[in-house]
């Protein structure tokens, strides 16, 4: 295969704060429902956490997986396996040689629940009581390994770890796997299960989280003047990617083409984005160029839009830097207003929203935007959804992570 090999999306899977499947999640997004709600755990009051809500998983994994699977997998792997099985079934469970099937599933943090719970066990009960599967459960590559084992993928099982860009980077790496000739089919995406007291306390100490404890559903408000931080979310999103030739040979339904990938680094600050958006705009332009398009071809952007005061302005600057005056007329959706921020799974979830926006020709409306920040000059979709035009369309999915990681994915309609 070559760099001009077309890579297409044939299966979608997700478990998120607003739905246990892709159809449930998309229906909730179109209904404008928030997944944020109070955390009903003893540890919230035990540790006197300053943030008492999160966008928690909609459907508990124990309702979907076998008991032995929930015992042997960290929640991050549980979510990934649920989403992967849905995506695989949605793709028609393609027949492919195991040596031609790969996995690329990222996570920003990995098995934090297992790591910290087993640390508590060690301190309180001693080394003999530490769970024998603790290490494979806490590994960041545990989700990719679980999927590889479940579906028999032997072409490779890869785990990009690039903070909140991890899931999108996994999809970008999948394109490389197919175009390099290493695989015909790749299961790609991201997962995260970090609704745990330590990450919450850490993010709160950074003043990164919203503290709107009295109204969780209104807390994630990208671009709004009253935004005060992101809402922590959890879940997973997985897509099945194939070379177009492989997909057409088996008569697969094709949702969209993953036509271009752009990656860059800010080299600016460990957490803060480069304020003028130089690196982020470069990733967007690279994604468009590798898709064989121009900025005039882009009809929709699903923005990273976390609801942080600094981050939203930096991304808006990056979009204007990349698109110039065209930015005035590109519909921008900020779906984290409903799902919260799924960290390493965020870009993957939002890739599915971007794919479905193209598939249905509909850009979903953001919620909680009551007063637009005057520093942000974008055409943000809110109030009602926006119809997208007919024809050959490009749409972008933006994902940016701590450490200055920037990933943009360009999807083309089919």
N, C-alpha and C positions, 0 to 999 in steps of 0.2 A: 504494500500500500504506500501511499505518498501523502504529502502535506495537503493535497487538494482532495483527499478522500472525504466524502460527506459523512458526517456522524449524526445519527438521528435518534430521537427519543421515542421509545416504544412502550414504556411502562412507567407508572407513577405509584409511589407508596409513601404514606406519612402517618405519623401519630403525633399530635400536637396539642397545645392547650385548648384548642377550640373544636377538635374532632379526632376520633380514633382512626379515621381513614381519610383518603384524599377527597372523596365526594362530601363527607361530613365537614371536613375542614373548609373546602371551597364554598359550600353552602353557608357556613358561618361567616366567612369573609364577606360574601355578598350581602348577608343580612346585617353586617356591621356589629357583630357580637364580640365583646372582649372576653379573653380567657383569664384575665387577672381576677384573683379572689383572695380573701384572707387565708393564711396558712393555719390550719387547725392541728398544730403539732405542739406537744408539751415543751419542746425545746425553744419555741419562740419566746415564751415567758421565762423559761429557765435561764436563757442567756441574755435576756432583756434586749433583744434585737431591736434596733431602731426602725427597721422595715419589717412589717408584719404580713406582707402579702406577696404573691408571685403569680405568674402565669403557669399554673401547674398542669400536668398532663391531664387530658380530658378523660381518657379511658385507661384505668389501671392495667398494667401488663398481665397481672394474674387472671384477668378476664379473657385473655387472648392466648397466652402461652401455657404450656404444660407446667405442672408444679416443679418438676425436675429442672426445667429451663430457668425458672425464676430463681431457683436455689443456686444454680451454677453460673449465672450471668449477673454482672453488675447492671443496674438499671440502664446505663448508657448502651450496653450491648442488647438488653431486652428491647429497648425502643428501636434500635437499628434493625434487629431481626424481624420485628413486627412490620416495619416499613418495607424491608427488603422482600419479605414474603408477599406483601400486597403488590409491590411493583412487579415482581416476577410473575405472579398470577395475571396481573393486568397486561403484561407483555405477551401472555399466552404460553408461559412456561417454555420458552424456546428450546428446541433441541440444538445443542451446541457441544462440541467436544470439550471436555473439562480443561484440556490444555489450551483452549482458545477462549476461555471464560475467565475474567479477572474481576477483582473488587478494588475499589478506591473510595474508602469511607473515612472521613476526617472527624476529629473531635478536638475541641479546644482545651479540654481539661482531662478527659478520660474518666477512669473509675474512681472518682473522688469519694463516693459513698463507701465503697469497699475499703479503700485505703484508710480512711479515717475511722471507720467502724472497727477494722481489725487492729488499728493502733490502740483504740480504747480497750479492745479485748486483751491485747498484750499487756497493757499497763495494769488492768484490773484483775486478770485471771492467769497471766503468765504465758510463755511461748507455746506450751503444749495445747493451748486452747485456740490458737490462731488457726483459722480455716485453711485446710490444705490447698484449696483452690484460690487463695487470696491473691497470689501473684498474677495468674492468668486473668483473674477477674478485674484487677486494677489497671492492667496494661492499657495504655491508650489505643493500641492496635487490637484490643480484645473484640470490639465490634466488627472490624473487618475480618478478623479470624473466625468469628462466629458465623458470619455470612458465608465465608469461603467454605467452611466445614459443612454448613447446612445445604448449600447448593452445589458443592463439589467443584469450586472454581480453583483451577490449578495454574492459570497463566500468571498469577500474582495476586497478592492481597496487600494493599498499600494503605498507609494512614498519614495523610498530610496533617500536620499540627501547626496551624497558623492563626491561633486565637479565633476570632469571630469570622475569619475568612476561610476556615478549614473546610467546611462543606462545599463551598464553591470551588475551592482549590482541588478537592477530590474530583469534582466533575471535569475541571480543566485537565487534570492529570489523566482522566479516563479518555479524553479526546486524544491525548498524546499516545496512550497505549494502543488505541485503535489505528491511528495514522502511522505509527511506527511498524505496524504489522504484528505486534505481540499478541493481540487479542481481536476477536470478532465482536464480542459482547462484553460490556463492562457494567457492573452494578456499582453505582456511584452516588455519593451524597455525604451527609453529615449527621451526627447525633450528639446529644448532650443531656446529662442528668445532674445538674449542679444546684438544684433547689435543696440546699444543705446549709446548716448554720454557719460553717466556716467561710464558704464563698460569699454568702450574703453579708456576713460581718466584714469581710475584706472589701467587697465592692462598696459597702456603706461607708467604710472608713475612708475610701477614696472620694466620697461624695458623688459616686457615679449613679446611684440608684435614686429613683423617685421616692419621696417619703410621704406620699399622699395616702396615708394609711386609712383615712376616713372615706376614701372613694377610689378603690383600686381600679375599677373599670375605666375611670377617667384619667388614670395616672400616666399612661403611655400616650403622649400627645406631641408627636413629631411636628416641628415647625411652628408650634404655638408659642406665643410669648410667655405663657405660664408653665412651660415644660421645666422640669427640675431633675431629670435623670431618666434612665431606662428602667423597665420592669423586667426582672429576671424571668426567663421562660425555660421550658424543657421540652424535649421531644426529638424526633428524627424525621428526615425526609430522604428518600432514595429514588433514583430514576434508573431505568435500564437504557443504556446507550448501545447502539450497534452501528456498524458500517451500513450505509444505505443499501449497498448491494446485498448484504446478508439479510437485512430486514425485508427487502422486496422479494428476495428469493423464497422466503417462507410466507409471504403474503401478510406481513405484520401491519397492524394499524400504526401510523406514524403521527405523533402529536406535533412535532416541530423538529427543526434541525438545530443542533448546538453548533453554530457555524463559526464562532470566533471566541478566543480566550485572550484576555489581557492580564498581565501580572506586573506589579512593580513594588518598590519599597520606598517609604518616605525618608528613612535615615534621618529622622527629625527628633523623635521623642519616644520613650518606651510606651506611653499611653496616649498622649495627645496627638491628633492628626496634624499634618502640616497645614497651617491655616489657609493658605491660598489654593490648596488642592492640586499642587503640581503633580505629585505621584499618582493620585487617584485619577486625575484627568488623563494621564499617560496610559493607565490601565484601560480606561474606557476607549480611548482612541486606538489602542492596539487591538482590543476585542473587535471593534468595528472594521479595522483594516484587515485583520486575519479572516473576517467573515466575507471579505471582498466587497464591503459596502462603503458608504460615506456617511457623514453625520446627518445628511438630509434624508437618509433611509430610515432613521430611527424614529419610531412612532410611539414608543412607550419606555419608561424606565421604572423598574421597581427599585426604589432607593434603599440604601442601608438605613438611613433615617432612624436612629436609635432613640431619639427624644432627649438627647443630652444638649445642653446649651451650646457647647463648643463644636461638637461633632456635626450637628445638623447644618451649621453655618459653613463649616469647612467643606462638606460634601456639596452644598449648594454652590459654593465658589468653584469647586472642581467641575461641576456640570456646566456652569457658565464658561469656564475656561475652555472646556472641550467643545462646546457647541455654539458659543457666542450668542448671537441674536436668535438662533434657532431654539435656544433653551426656553424662550418665551412661549413656545407653542407645542412643547413635548409634554404629554400628560405624565405626571410623576405620581406613583402610588407609594404610600408609606404604610405597609401592612403590619409593621411591628406595633402600630397603634392598637391592633387587636390581639396579635399573638404574643406580644412582649418580645424580648430579645433572647433567642435560643442559642446564643453564643456560637459554638462550633457548628450547630445545625442551622443557624439563621440563613446563611446564603443558600443552603439546599432547599429549605422550605420556600424561600422567596423565589428560587429558580422554578419550582413547581407553579407558584402563582404567576410567574412571567410566562411560562409555557401555556398555562390555561388562559391567561389574558389573550395571547395570540390565537389559541385554539378557538376560543369563544368570541374573539374580537371585542373584548370588554376589559377595560382597565378598572380595577376595583377602587372604590372610594375609601379614603382614609377617614378615620373617626377622630373625635376629640380636637379637631382644629377649629377653635372658636375665634382666635385672634391671630392672624398671620404675622409672624416675625418680619418686620420691615427690612431686616438684613437679608432676607431670603427671597430672591426674585425668581421663583419657579412657578410653573403651572401645576400646582398640586391638586390632584383629583379629590374632592371632598363634597359632601352633600348628596351627590348622586354619582353613579358609575358613568364612565365615559366610553362611548362606542369607538372602536378603532376602525380605520378604513379597510376596505378590501384590497387585495393585491399582495404583492411580495413585500412582507414587512420584516423589520428588525426591531427587537426589543432588548434592553439591557437589564441585567441583574447585577447590582453593585454590592460588594461585600468588603468591608475593611476591618482590620483587627489590630489589637494592641501589638506593639512592636513595629508598627508602620506597614503592615501587610495590606496590599491592595489587590483585589481580584475583581474583574468584570467579565461576565459571560454574555455573549451575543447570541440570541436565539432568533432563528428565521422561521416565519410561518410556512406551512406547506398546504 
